[in-house]
């Protein structure tokens, strides 16, 4: 799965998207980006978001009703 995500990240994302994050989510992302910058690893909010989306998609296709996405969506809809 990790290799599939790495390959997906090599493709240039051309489709624009708007996401609404909480202040806490934005702060957490900024902290992660800063932590990696300290290690000499360049990343961005866009890159991290794309990794997360690709992970959710791949895991869903592998695990369907046992995936993290399925579990959380069912909890949100109870």
N, C-alpha and C positions, 0 to 999 in steps of 0.2 A: 504494500500500500504506500509506503514512504517513497519508493521509486516513482510510482505513478504521480504522486503529489509533486515531487521534484520536477518531473517532466512537464506537468501542467503549469508550473511556475515559470518555466522557460518560455512559454508562449506569451506573447504580448497581449495584455488585456485591452481591447479597444472599446468595449461596451461601457458606457458611462452608467453609474448607479449612485443613488443617494441612500444613505443609511442614517438612521437616527440613533445616536448613542446617548447614554446617560453621562453626566459629568464624571462619575466614578469610572465608567468604562473608558472614557477618553483619557483620564488620568492614568489608569492601569496600562493602557496601550503606550502612553508617553513614557512611563517608567520602564516598560519592557524595551522600547526602542533605545532609551538612554543606556540601559544595562548592556545591551548588545554593542552600542557605540563604544562604551568603555572597554569592551573586549576586541574592538577593531572590526566589528561586524556591522556593515551598513544594512539597514532595513527601514521599512516605512509602515505607516498605518495601513496603507493599501496592500502591501505585501503580506503582512500578518493576517489581514482580513481574508485575502485570497487563500492563504494556507488553511485557515480555519474552515472556509467554505468548501474547499476541496477535500479536507479531511471528513467533514460531515457527509458530503456526497458519497465519497468512497466507502466510509463505514456503513452508511445506510444501504448501499448496494450489496455489501458483504453480509450484513447482519439483519436487515429489514426490521422485523418487529422486536429485535433485541438490540437495536442500535441506540446510541445516545439520543439522537434526534427523535426517534419514535417514543422513547421513554419520556423525554421532557415534554413533547407535544401532548402526550396523553395526560401527564400531570397538570399541564396548563389548562386542559379541557375538562377537568373533573370538577 
